[in-house]
């Protein structure tokens, strides 16, 4: 049996409602521009309350993907905000009693040559922390 899964690049309420009761797993994406605000725990709880709780569990939201290719942007502020935002979203889900929605980040292709040698240590350290968060 094949389980269907679809990724949406925002949290459009109409789209989320359309998947209610279908059994299709949905991955929603936190837009890059929302990440800095989500480093604040209260803002993360508001985001979960507005974008996940009205639809869950009727819509089978499997993952919240935080950002889009953040590590490749070269935006140090955004990179530094990624892990705190992920932690706060995870804490907000737990606090709301939602245990079946997981937090993740995505990297489709990590070309270390493009990142440059000086950024490799920074990126590899962050990757270790991110892997610890999503695997724990």
N, CA, C and O atoms as CSV, one atom per row, in Angstrom:
chain,resi,resn,atom,element,x,y,z
A,1,UNK,N,N,0.832,-1.178,0.000
A,1,UNK,CA,C,0.000,0.000,0.000
A,1,UNK,C,C,0.881,1.247,0.000
A,1,UNK,O,O,1.822,1.350,0.786
A,2,UNK,N,N,0.573,2.176,-0.874
A,2,UNK,CA,C,1.320,3.414,-0.988
A,2,UNK,C,C,0.602,4.493,-0.183
A,2,UNK,O,O,-0.603,4.698,-0.323
A,3,UNK,N,N,1.364,5.169,0.654
A,3,UNK,CA,C,0.806,6.266,1.424
A,3,UNK,C,C,1.106,7.561,0.697
A,3,UNK,O,O,2.266,7.868,0.423
A,4,UNK,N,N,0.080,8.314,0.388
A,4,UNK,CA,C,0.255,9.574,-0.329
A,4,UNK,C,C,0.683,10.670,0.634
A,4,UNK,O,O,0.231,10.734,1.777
A,5,UNK,N,N,1.563,11.526,0.145
A,5,UNK,CA,C,2.041,12.651,0.937
A,5,UNK,C,C,2.229,13.835,-0.009
A,5,UNK,O,O,2.748,13.687,-1.116
A,6,UNK,N,N,1.804,14.997,0.440
A,6,UNK,CA,C,1.945,16.198,-0.370
A,6,UNK,C,C,2.589,17.287,0.480
A,6,UNK,O,O,2.340,17.386,1.682
A,7,UNK,N,N,3.419,18.101,-0.165
A,7,UNK,CA,C,4.080,19.207,0.531
A,7,UNK,C,C,3.500,20.506,-0.002
A,7,UNK,O,O,3.411,20.719,-1.211
A,8,UNK,N,N,3.108,21.370,0.932
A,8,UNK,CA,C,2.663,22.697,0.540
A,8,UNK,C,C,3.643,23.709,1.121
A,8,UNK,O,O,4.171,23.525,2.218
A,9,UNK,N,N,3.873,24.761,0.381
A,9,UNK,CA,C,4.911,25.711,0.760
A,9,UNK,C,C,4.385,26.886,1.565
A,9,UNK,O,O,5.018,27.940,1.631
A,10,UNK,N,N,3.232,26.700,2.170
A,10,UNK,CA,C,2.684,27.684,3.085
A,10,UNK,C,C,1.653,26.964,3.945
A,10,UNK,O,O,1.600,25.734,3.943
A,11,UNK,N,N,0.856,27.691,4.658
A,11,UNK,CA,C,-0.181,27.081,5.487
A,11,UNK,C,C,-1.539,27.645,5.066
A,11,UNK,O,O,-2.294,28.167,5.886
A,12,UNK,N,N,-1.826,27.530,3.793
A,12,UNK,CA,C,-3.073,28.027,3.232
A,12,UNK,C,C,-4.244,27.252,3.829
A,12,UNK,O,O,-4.338,26.040,3.631
A,13,UNK,N,N,-5.143,27.925,4.559
A,13,UNK,CA,C,-6.255,27.236,5.219
A,13,UNK,C,C,-7.164,26.475,4.257
A,13,UNK,O,O,-7.653,25.396,4.589
A,14,UNK,N,N,-7.391,27.030,3.072
A,14,UNK,CA,C,-8.254,26.354,2.100
A,14,UNK,C,C,-7.650,25.030,1.646
A,14,UNK,O,O,-8.355,24.033,1.495
A,15,UNK,N,N,-6.363,25.033,1.435
A,15,UNK,CA,C,-5.689,23.797,1.014
A,15,UNK,C,C,-5.698,22.789,2.160
A,15,UNK,O,O,-5.974,21.610,1.942
A,16,UNK,N,N,-5.403,23.233,3.360
A,16,UNK,CA,C,-5.399,22.317,4.508
A,16,UNK,C,C,-6.787,21.717,4.742
A,16,UNK,O,O,-6.906,20.529,5.042
A,17,UNK,N,N,-7.831,22.529,4.606
A,17,UNK,CA,C,-9.196,22.005,4.749
A,17,UNK,C,C,-9.521,21.000,3.645
A,17,UNK,O,O,-10.224,20.019,3.886
A,18,UNK,N,N,-9.020,21.238,2.457
A,18,UNK,CA,C,-9.299,20.341,1.335
A,18,UNK,C,C,-8.744,18.935,1.571
A,18,UNK,O,O,-9.281,17.962,1.040
A,19,UNK,N,N,-7.687,18.822,2.354
A,19,UNK,CA,C,-7.095,17.513,2.641
A,19,UNK,C,C,-7.711,16.831,3.862
A,19,UNK,O,O,-7.371,15.688,4.167
A,20,UNK,N,N,-8.611,17.519,4.562
A,20,UNK,CA,C,-9.248,16.935,5.753
A,20,UNK,C,C,-10.001,15.662,5.372
A,20,UNK,O,O,-10.754,15.631,4.400
A,21,UNK,N,N,-9.780,14.635,6.152
A,21,UNK,CA,C,-10.492,13.377,5.969
A,21,UNK,C,C,-10.048,12.535,4.788
A,21,UNK,O,O,-10.656,11.498,4.520
A,22,UNK,N,N,-9.008,12.943,4.072
A,22,UNK,CA,C,-8.557,12.187,2.902
A,22,UNK,C,C,-7.562,11.091,3.259
A,22,UNK,O,O,-7.384,10.140,2.497
A,23,UNK,N,N,-6.909,11.220,4.416
A,23,UNK,CA,C,-5.867,10.271,4.784
A,23,UNK,C,C,-4.532,10.583,4.137
A,23,UNK,O,O,-3.548,9.886,4.383
A,24,UNK,N,N,-4.482,11.611,3.320
A,24,UNK,CA,C,-3.236,12.017,2.662
A,24,UNK,C,C,-2.403,12.820,3.659
A,24,UNK,O,O,-2.893,13.778,4.257
A,25,UNK,N,N,-1.150,12.426,3.832
A,25,UNK,CA,C,-0.244,13.149,4.727
A,25,UNK,C,C,0.173,14.468,4.090
A,25,UNK,O,O,0.411,14.550,2.885
A,26,UNK,N,N,0.255,15.490,4.924
A,26,UNK,CA,C,0.608,16.829,4.444
A,26,UNK,C,C,1.841,17.323,5.185
A,26,UNK,O,O,1.962,17.167,6.400
A,27,UNK,N,N,2.748,17.921,4.428
A,27,UNK,CA,C,3.905,18.610,4.985
A,27,UNK,C,C,3.665,20.092,4.729
A,27,UNK,O,O,3.519,20.509,3.580
A,28,UNK,N,N,3.625,20.891,5.794
A,28,UNK,CA,C,3.488,22.336,5.636
A,28,UNK,C,C,4.847,22.977,5.849
A,28,UNK,O,O,5.665,22.478,6.622
A,29,UNK,N,N,5.078,24.072,5.168
A,29,UNK,CA,C,6.361,24.754,5.259
A,29,UNK,C,C,6.195,26.108,5.928
A,29,UNK,O,O,5.309,26.889,5.579
A,30,UNK,N,N,7.058,26.370,6.891
A,30,UNK,CA,C,7.134,27.699,7.499
A,30,UNK,C,C,7.932,28.567,6.526
A,30,UNK,O,O,9.084,28.255,6.224
A,31,UNK,N,N,7.339,29.641,6.039
A,31,UNK,CA,C,8.095,30.513,5.129
A,31,UNK,C,C,9.349,31.077,5.805
A,31,UNK,O,O,9.351,31.352,7.005
A,32,UNK,N,N,10.396,31.239,5.028
A,32,UNK,CA,C,11.657,31.761,5.571
A,32,UNK,C,C,11.447,33.053,6.354
A,32,UNK,O,O,12.072,33.256,7.394
A,33,UNK,N,N,10.586,33.910,5.868
A,33,UNK,CA,C,10.356,35.194,6.523
A,33,UNK,C,C,9.736,35.086,7.903
A,33,UNK,O,O,9.825,36.028,8.691
A,34,UNK,N,N,9.104,33.948,8.215
A,34,UNK,CA,C,8.493,33.753,9.536
A,34,UNK,C,C,9.482,33.251,10.583
A,34,UNK,O,O,9.197,33.306,11.780
A,35,UNK,N,N,10.620,32.771,10.151
A,35,UNK,CA,C,11.559,32.111,11.066
A,35,UNK,C,C,12.050,33.030,12.188
A,35,UNK,O,O,12.043,32.598,13.341
A,36,UNK,N,N,12.475,34.265,11.926
A,36,UNK,CA,C,12.965,35.099,13.029
A,36,UNK,C,C,11.937,35.283,14.152
A,36,UNK,O,O,12.300,35.248,15.328
A,37,UNK,N,N,10.681,35.475,13.810
A,37,UNK,CA,C,9.650,35.654,14.844
A,37,UNK,C,C,9.470,34.397,15.675
A,37,UNK,O,O,9.121,34.481,16.852
A,38,UNK,N,N,9.702,33.227,15.082
A,38,UNK,CA,C,9.483,31.961,15.776
A,38,UNK,C,C,10.583,31.622,16.766
A,38,UNK,O,O,10.502,30.606,17.456
A,39,UNK,N,N,11.614,32.464,16.845
A,39,UNK,CA,C,12.612,32.281,17.894
A,39,UNK,C,C,12.040,32.710,19.241
A,39,UNK,O,O,12.647,32.458,20.282
A,40,UNK,N,N,10.894,33.345,19.227
A,40,UNK,CA,C,10.162,33.726,20.429
A,40,UNK,C,C,9.125,32.638,20.711
A,40,UNK,O,O,8.283,32.345,19.861
A,41,UNK,N,N,9.184,32.048,21.887
A,41,UNK,CA,C,8.287,30.949,22.234
A,41,UNK,C,C,6.814,31.291,22.114
A,41,UNK,O,O,6.019,30.474,21.650
A,42,UNK,N,N,6.447,32.497,22.531
A,42,UNK,CA,C,5.040,32.917,22.437
A,42,UNK,C,C,4.589,32.987,20.975
A,42,UNK,O,O,3.480,32.571,20.639
A,43,UNK,N,N,5.456,33.516,20.116
A,43,UNK,CA,C,5.121,33.591,18.690
A,43,UNK,C,C,4.990,32.194,18.080
A,43,UNK,O,O,4.123,31.963,17.236
A,44,UNK,N,N,5.836,31.277,18.498
A,44,UNK,CA,C,5.755,29.902,18.001
A,44,UNK,C,C,4.437,29.265,18.431
A,44,UNK,O,O,3.805,28.559,17.644
A,45,UNK,N,N,4.018,29.508,19.674
A,45,UNK,CA,C,2.732,28.972,20.145
A,45,UNK,C,C,1.577,29.569,19.350
A,45,UNK,O,O,0.625,28.866,19.012
A,46,UNK,N,N,1.657,30.855,19.053
A,46,UNK,CA,C,0.618,31.499,18.230
A,46,UNK,C,C,0.587,30.907,16.830
A,46,UNK,O,O,-0.484,30.677,16.269
A,47,UNK,N,N,1.770,30.660,16.267
A,47,UNK,CA,C,1.846,30.089,14.919
A,47,UNK,C,C,1.187,28.708,14.898
A,47,UNK,O,O,0.397,28.413,14.001
A,48,UNK,N,N,1.506,27.871,15.870
A,48,UNK,CA,C,0.909,26.544,15.954
A,48,UNK,C,C,-0.598,26.657,16.158
A,48,UNK,O,O,-1.365,25.929,15.527
A,49,UNK,N,N,-1.024,27.556,17.024
A,49,UNK,CA,C,-2.460,27.738,17.285
A,49,UNK,C,C,-3.215,28.196,16.044
A,49,UNK,O,O,-4.352,27.780,15.822
A,50,UNK,N,N,-2.599,29.039,15.244
A,50,UNK,CA,C,-3.264,29.571,14.050
A,50,UNK,C,C,-3.157,28.655,12.835
A,50,UNK,O,O,-4.064,28.618,12.004
A,51,UNK,N,N,-2.049,27.912,12.727
A,51,UNK,CA,C,-1.771,27.203,11.480
A,51,UNK,C,C,-1.834,25.681,11.545
A,51,UNK,O,O,-1.881,25.021,10.507
A,52,UNK,N,N,-1.836,25.123,12.739
A,52,UNK,CA,C,-1.872,23.664,12.878
A,52,UNK,C,C,-3.136,23.210,13.607
A,52,UNK,O,O,-3.873,22.362,13.105
A,53,UNK,N,N,-3.383,23.765,14.774
A,53,UNK,CA,C,-4.491,23.286,15.610
A,53,UNK,C,C,-5.870,23.349,14.955
A,53,UNK,O,O,-6.671,22.445,15.192
A,54,UNK,N,N,-6.198,24.365,14.139
A,54,UNK,CA,C,-7.529,24.370,13.527
A,54,UNK,C,C,-7.759,23.223,12.534
A,54,UNK,O,O,-8.904,22.911,12.207
A,55,UNK,N,N,-6.688,22.601,12.058
A,55,UNK,CA,C,-6.792,21.598,11.003
A,55,UNK,C,C,-6.444,20.187,11.461
A,55,UNK,O,O,-6.849,19.207,10.837
A,56,UNK,N,N,-5.711,20.094,12.527
A,56,UNK,CA,C,-5.230,18.816,13.035
A,56,UNK,C,C,-6.198,18.272,14.072
A,56,UNK,O,O,-6.615,19.053,14.927
A,57,UNK,N,N,-6.581,17.045,14.073
A,57,UNK,CA,C,-6.092,15.911,13.290
A,57,UNK,C,C,-6.918,15.610,12.036
A,57,UNK,O,O,-6.610,14.651,11.329
A,58,UNK,N,N,-7.958,16.399,11.737
A,58,UNK,CA,C,-8.767,16.112,10.548
A,58,UNK,C,C,-7.911,16.083,9.289
A,58,UNK,O,O,-8.089,15.218,8.432
A,59,UNK,N,N,-6.993,17.016,9.180
A,59,UNK,CA,C,-5.998,16.996,8.119
A,59,UNK,C,C,-4.762,16.335,8.718
A,59,UNK,O,O,-4.287,16.728,9.784
A,60,UNK,N,N,-4.260,15.348,8.031
A,60,UNK,CA,C,-3.146,14.550,8.542
A,60,UNK,C,C,-1.815,15.281,8.283
A,60,UNK,O,O,-1.081,14.964,7.347
A,61,UNK,N,N,-1.533,16.269,9.147
A,61,UNK,CA,C,-0.279,17.016,9.027
A,61,UNK,C,C,0.809,16.158,9.652
A,61,UNK,O,O,0.803,15.889,10.853
A,62,UNK,N,N,1.740,15.738,8.810
A,62,UNK,CA,C,2.796,14.830,9.258
A,62,UNK,C,C,4.037,15.592,9.722
A,62,UNK,O,O,4.657,15.240,10.725
A,63,UNK,N,N,4.388,16.640,8.976
A,63,UNK,CA,C,5.600,17.403,9.282
A,63,UNK,C,C,5.349,18.893,9.123
A,63,UNK,O,O,4.508,19.329,8.337
A,64,UNK,N,N,6.106,19.657,9.896
A,64,UNK,CA,C,6.265,21.090,9.665
A,64,UNK,C,C,7.714,21.256,9.226
A,64,UNK,O,O,8.639,21.012,10.001
A,65,UNK,N,N,7.901,21.667,7.993
A,65,UNK,CA,C,9.234,21.901,7.458
A,65,UNK,C,C,9.568,23.371,7.692
A,65,UNK,O,O,8.854,24.262,7.234
A,66,UNK,N,N,10.654,23.609,8.405
A,66,UNK,CA,C,11.009,24.974,8.779
A,66,UNK,C,C,11.955,25.543,7.731
A,66,UNK,O,O,13.109,25.130,7.618
A,67,UNK,N,N,11.443,26.495,6.975
A,67,UNK,CA,C,12.248,27.183,5.973
A,67,UNK,C,C,12.461,26.392,4.701
A,67,UNK,O,O,12.066,25.233,4.579
A,68,UNK,N,N,13.089,27.051,3.776
A,68,UNK,CA,C,13.378,26.467,2.475
A,68,UNK,C,C,14.835,26.755,2.121
A,68,UNK,O,O,15.196,27.877,1.768
A,69,UNK,N,N,15.658,25.721,2.223
A,69,UNK,CA,C,17.082,25.818,1.859
A,69,UNK,C,C,17.809,26.927,2.618
A,69,UNK,O,O,18.627,27.645,2.043
A,70,UNK,N,N,17.512,27.063,3.904
A,70,UNK,CA,C,18.099,28.120,4.735
A,70,UNK,C,C,19.623,28.066,4.743
A,70,UNK,O,O,20.281,29.101,4.647
A,71,UNK,N,N,20.182,26.872,4.857
A,71,UNK,CA,C,21.636,26.765,4.983
A,71,UNK,C,C,22.360,27.232,3.731
A,71,UNK,O,O,23.535,27.592,3.794
A,72,UNK,N,N,21.685,27.229,2.613
A,72,UNK,CA,C,22.333,27.641,1.366
A,72,UNK,C,C,22.141,29.118,1.055
A,72,UNK,O,O,22.695,29.613,0.074
A,73,UNK,N,N,21.373,29.831,1.865
A,73,UNK,CA,C,21.112,31.246,1.583
A,73,UNK,C,C,22.313,32.134,1.886
A,73,UNK,O,O,22.475,33.194,1.281
A,74,UNK,N,N,23.152,31.704,2.818
A,74,UNK,CA,C,24.269,32.546,3.235
A,74,UNK,C,C,23.846,33.644,4.192
A,74,UNK,O,O,24.660,34.482,4.578
A,75,UNK,N,N,22.576,33.644,4.579
A,75,UNK,CA,C,22.033,34.641,5.499
A,75,UNK,C,C,22.290,34.158,6.930
A,75,UNK,O,O,21.552,33.325,7.457
A,76,UNK,N,N,23.352,34.697,7.550
A,76,UNK,CA,C,23.743,34.235,8.884
A,76,UNK,C,C,22.643,34.439,9.913
A,76,UNK,O,O,22.474,33.604,10.801
A,77,UNK,N,N,21.896,35.525,9.814
A,77,UNK,CA,C,20.810,35.774,10.751
A,77,UNK,C,C,19.765,34.660,10.636
A,77,UNK,O,O,19.303,34.129,11.646
A,78,UNK,N,N,19.400,34.314,9.418
A,78,UNK,CA,C,18.404,33.266,9.202
A,78,UNK,C,C,18.946,31.912,9.672
A,78,UNK,O,O,18.225,31.145,10.309
A,79,UNK,N,N,20.194,31.620,9.365
A,79,UNK,CA,C,20.811,30.356,9.780
A,79,UNK,C,C,20.838,30.260,11.305
A,79,UNK,O,O,20.532,29.209,11.868
A,80,UNK,N,N,21.202,31.351,11.969
A,80,UNK,CA,C,21.262,31.348,13.432
A,80,UNK,C,C,19.890,31.235,14.073
A,80,UNK,O,O,19.782,30.776,15.210
A,81,UNK,N,N,18.847,31.639,13.376
A,81,UNK,CA,C,17.484,31.561,13.902
A,81,UNK,C,C,16.812,30.211,13.652
A,81,UNK,O,O,15.789,29.910,14.267
A,82,UNK,N,N,17.372,29.401,12.764
A,82,UNK,CA,C,16.727,28.160,12.361
A,82,UNK,C,C,16.515,27.201,13.539
A,82,UNK,O,O,15.390,26.760,13.778
A,83,UNK,N,N,17.560,26.881,14.262
A,83,UNK,CA,C,17.448,25.927,15.365
A,83,UNK,C,C,16.544,26.437,16.490
A,83,UNK,O,O,15.703,25.673,16.965
A,84,UNK,N,N,16.675,27.699,16.942
A,84,UNK,CA,C,15.738,28.177,17.973
A,84,UNK,C,C,14.274,28.146,17.507
A,84,UNK,O,O,13.382,27.829,18.293
A,85,UNK,N,N,14.032,28.468,16.254
A,85,UNK,CA,C,12.656,28.424,15.733
A,85,UNK,C,C,12.134,26.994,15.737
A,85,UNK,O,O,10.986,26.753,16.111
A,86,UNK,N,N,12.963,26.050,15.326
A,86,UNK,CA,C,12.551,24.643,15.317
A,86,UNK,C,C,12.249,24.160,16.737
A,86,UNK,O,O,11.246,23.485,16.970
A,87,UNK,N,N,13.117,24.508,17.673
A,87,UNK,CA,C,12.885,24.114,19.075
A,87,UNK,C,C,11.574,24.691,19.607
A,87,UNK,O,O,10.791,23.992,20.251
A,88,UNK,N,N,11.347,25.964,19.333
A,88,UNK,CA,C,10.132,26.605,19.828
A,88,UNK,C,C,8.880,26.014,19.195
A,88,UNK,O,O,7.868,25.844,19.876
A,89,UNK,N,N,8.930,25.702,17.917
A,89,UNK,CA,C,7.774,25.061,17.282
A,89,UNK,C,C,7.528,23.680,17.880
A,89,UNK,O,O,6.383,23.300,18.124
A,90,UNK,N,N,8.597,22.933,18.115
A,90,UNK,CA,C,8.454,21.614,18.727
A,90,UNK,C,C,7.848,21.742,20.128
A,90,UNK,O,O,6.938,20.995,20.489
A,91,UNK,N,N,8.354,22.684,20.903
A,91,UNK,CA,C,7.811,22.910,22.247
A,91,UNK,C,C,6.349,23.331,22.194
A,91,UNK,O,O,5.548,22.908,23.028
A,92,UNK,N,N,6.001,24.161,21.218
A,92,UNK,CA,C,4.613,24.604,21.079
A,92,UNK,C,C,3.695,23.430,20.743
A,92,UNK,O,O,2.579,23.346,21.257
A,93,UNK,N,N,4.160,22.529,19.887
A,93,UNK,CA,C,3.368,21.342,19.562
A,93,UNK,C,C,3.165,20.465,20.795
A,93,UNK,O,O,2.055,20.008,21.067
A,94,UNK,N,N,4.241,20.236,21.532
A,94,UNK,CA,C,4.159,19.412,22.743
A,94,UNK,C,C,3.211,20.050,23.748
A,94,UNK,O,O,2.366,19.373,24.334
A,95,UNK,N,N,3.354,21.337,23.941
A,95,UNK,CA,C,2.491,22.059,24.882
A,95,UNK,C,C,1.017,21.967,24.480
A,95,UNK,O,O,0.139,21.936,25.343
A,96,UNK,N,N,0.745,21.922,23.177
A,96,UNK,CA,C,-0.626,21.826,22.678
A,96,UNK,C,C,-1.126,20.376,22.648
A,96,UNK,O,O,-2.274,20.113,22.290
A,97,UNK,N,N,-0.253,19.447,23.026
A,97,UNK,CA,C,-0.653,18.038,23.052
A,97,UNK,C,C,-0.601,17.352,21.699
A,97,UNK,O,O,-1.177,16.278,21.519
A,98,UNK,N,N,0.081,17.963,20.755
A,98,UNK,CA,C,0.208,17.389,19.407
A,98,UNK,C,C,1.529,16.635,19.343
A,98,UNK,O,O,2.599,17.241,19.286
A,99,UNK,N,N,1.446,15.324,19.354
A,99,UNK,CA,C,2.665,14.505,19.391
A,99,UNK,C,C,2.967,13.808,18.069
A,99,UNK,O,O,4.038,13.222,17.913
A,100,UNK,N,N,2.039,13.865,17.117
A,100,UNK,CA,C,2.248,13.140,15.870
A,100,UNK,C,C,2.674,14.039,14.714
A,100,UNK,O,O,2.798,13.560,13.586
A,101,UNK,N,N,2.902,15.320,14.960
A,101,UNK,CA,C,3.442,16.229,13.951
A,101,UNK,C,C,4.891,16.481,14.316
A,101,UNK,O,O,5.194,16.880,15.441
A,102,UNK,N,N,5.778,16.253,13.379
A,102,UNK,CA,C,7.214,16.392,13.623
A,102,UNK,C,C,7.758,17.627,12.920
A,102,UNK,O,O,7.212,18.087,11.917
A,103,UNK,N,N,8.842,18.147,13.469
A,103,UNK,CA,C,9.529,19.301,12.901
A,103,UNK,C,C,10.691,18.792,12.069
A,103,UNK,O,O,11.395,17.865,12.470
A,104,UNK,N,N,10.893,19.409,10.894
A,104,UNK,CA,C,12.036,19.016,10.076
A,104,UNK,C,C,12.545,20.220,9.295
A,104,UNK,O,O,11.902,21.269,9.246
A,105,UNK,N,N,13.693,20.048,8.697
A,105,UNK,CA,C,14.253,21.032,7.788
A,105,UNK,C,C,14.694,20.261,6.562
A,105,UNK,O,O,14.858,19.042,6.611
A,106,UNK,N,N,14.885,20.966,5.470
A,106,UNK,CA,C,15.242,20.282,4.229
A,106,UNK,C,C,16.450,20.910,3.574
A,106,UNK,O,O,16.635,22.127,3.557
A,107,UNK,N,N,17.255,20.028,3.040
A,107,UNK,CA,C,18.376,20.424,2.192
A,107,UNK,C,C,18.337,19.474,1.014
A,107,UNK,O,O,18.554,18.274,1.181
A,108,UNK,N,N,18.067,19.984,-0.162
A,108,UNK,CA,C,17.995,19.087,-1.306
A,108,UNK,C,C,19.387,18.736,-1.800
A,108,UNK,O,O,19.664,17.577,-2.109
A,109,UNK,N,N,20.251,19.711,-1.877
A,109,UNK,CA,C,21.623,19.472,-2.296
A,109,UNK,C,C,22.518,20.413,-1.526
A,109,UNK,O,O,22.368,21.633,-1.603
A,110,UNK,N,N,23.441,19.848,-0.790
A,110,UNK,CA,C,24.379,20.673,-0.039
A,110,UNK,C,C,25.717,20.610,-0.762
A,110,UNK,O,O,26.466,19.644,-0.611
A,111,UNK,N,N,26.014,21.630,-1.540
A,111,UNK,CA,C,27.247,21.685,-2.296
A,111,UNK,C,C,28.276,22.440,-1.459
A,111,UNK,O,O,28.297,23.671,-1.451
A,112,UNK,N,N,29.120,21.703,-0.762
A,112,UNK,CA,C,30.079,22.306,0.158
A,112,UNK,C,C,31.057,23.237,-0.548
A,112,UNK,O,O,31.548,24.195,0.050
A,113,UNK,N,N,31.335,22.962,-1.796
A,113,UNK,CA,C,32.230,23.827,-2.540
A,113,UNK,C,C,31.617,25.227,-2.673
A,113,UNK,O,O,32.328,26.230,-2.606
A,114,UNK,N,N,30.295,25.286,-2.861
A,114,UNK,CA,C,29.617,26.579,-2.961
A,114,UNK,C,C,29.572,27.301,-1.625
A,114,UNK,O,O,29.585,28.531,-1.588
A,115,UNK,N,N,29.518,26.549,-0.521
A,115,UNK,CA,C,29.477,27.174,0.793
A,115,UNK,C,C,30.814,27.791,1.163
A,115,UNK,O,O,30.861,28.784,1.889
A,116,UNK,N,N,31.894,27.216,0.675
A,116,UNK,CA,C,33.218,27.719,0.997
A,116,UNK,C,C,33.769,27.051,2.246
A,116,UNK,O,O,33.007,26.677,3.137
A,117,UNK,N,N,35.059,26.903,2.316
A,117,UNK,CA,C,35.706,26.208,3.416
A,117,UNK,C,C,35.422,26.885,4.754
A,117,UNK,O,O,35.211,26.193,5.749
A,118,UNK,N,N,35.411,28.205,4.806
A,118,UNK,CA,C,35.214,28.894,6.075
A,118,UNK,C,C,33.827,28.633,6.657
A,118,UNK,O,O,33.656,28.682,7.875
A,119,UNK,N,N,32.842,28.359,5.819
A,119,UNK,CA,C,31.486,28.112,6.294
A,119,UNK,C,C,31.258,26.648,6.624
A,119,UNK,O,O,30.269,26.328,7.284
A,120,UNK,N,N,32.133,25.744,6.193
A,120,UNK,CA,C,31.908,24.323,6.405
A,120,UNK,C,C,31.796,23.980,7.883
A,120,UNK,O,O,30.891,23.244,8.275
A,121,UNK,N,N,32.702,24.502,8.715
A,121,UNK,CA,C,32.658,24.211,10.150
A,121,UNK,C,C,31.376,24.713,10.782
A,121,UNK,O,O,30.767,24.028,11.603
A,122,UNK,N,N,30.973,25.906,10.397
A,122,UNK,CA,C,29.733,26.487,10.924
A,122,UNK,C,C,28.529,25.634,10.524
A,122,UNK,O,O,27.671,25.342,11.357
A,123,UNK,N,N,28.466,25.242,9.273
A,123,UNK,CA,C,27.348,24.455,8.770
A,123,UNK,C,C,27.350,23.059,9.396
A,123,UNK,O,O,26.293,22.560,9.784
A,124,UNK,N,N,28.521,22.421,9.501
A,124,UNK,CA,C,28.549,21.067,10.055
A,124,UNK,C,C,28.153,21.063,11.521
A,124,UNK,O,O,27.501,20.123,11.974
A,125,UNK,N,N,28.536,22.109,12.288
A,125,UNK,CA,C,28.116,22.204,13.685
A,125,UNK,C,C,26.612,22.364,13.806
A,125,UNK,O,O,25.979,21.721,14.644
A,126,UNK,N,N,26.045,23.213,12.978
A,126,UNK,CA,C,24.603,23.419,12.983
A,126,UNK,C,C,23.887,22.144,12.552
A,126,UNK,O,O,22.853,21.789,13.118
A,127,UNK,N,N,24.429,21.460,11.558
A,127,UNK,CA,C,23.808,20.211,11.100
A,127,UNK,C,C,23.739,19.193,12.235
A,127,UNK,O,O,22.728,18.508,12.387
A,128,UNK,N,N,24.800,19.086,13.034
A,128,UNK,CA,C,24.780,18.161,14.165
A,128,UNK,C,C,23.677,18.505,15.151
A,128,UNK,O,O,22.985,17.617,15.649
A,129,UNK,N,N,23.511,19.790,15.434
A,129,UNK,CA,C,22.441,20.205,16.360
A,129,UNK,C,C,21.062,19.928,15.772
A,129,UNK,O,O,20.167,19.466,16.479
A,130,UNK,N,N,20.890,20.207,14.487
A,130,UNK,CA,C,19.606,19.980,13.834
A,130,UNK,C,C,19.261,18.502,13.802
A,130,UNK,O,O,18.114,18.126,14.046
A,131,UNK,N,N,20.234,17.669,13.506
A,131,UNK,CA,C,19.997,16.233,13.473
A,131,UNK,C,C,19.611,15.729,14.863
A,131,UNK,O,O,18.741,14.869,15.003
A,132,UNK,N,N,20.270,16.275,15.891
A,132,UNK,CA,C,19.901,15.899,17.255
A,132,UNK,C,C,18.468,16.281,17.594
A,132,UNK,O,O,17.768,15.529,18.272
A,133,UNK,N,N,18.029,17.444,17.129
A,133,UNK,CA,C,16.660,17.897,17.398
A,133,UNK,C,C,15.632,17.025,16.692
A,133,UNK,O,O,14.655,16.590,17.303
A,134,UNK,N,N,15.848,16.770,15.414
A,134,UNK,CA,C,14.824,16.032,14.664
A,134,UNK,C,C,14.855,14.534,14.928
A,134,UNK,O,O,13.869,13.847,14.664
A,135,UNK,N,N,15.952,14.017,15.437
A,135,UNK,CA,C,15.996,12.567,15.714
A,135,UNK,C,C,15.612,12.241,17.144
A,135,UNK,O,O,15.366,11.080,17.474
A,136,UNK,N,N,15.558,13.256,17.996
A,136,UNK,CA,C,15.271,13.031,19.412
A,136,UNK,C,C,13.820,13.060,19.752
A,136,UNK,O,O,13.455,12.884,20.914
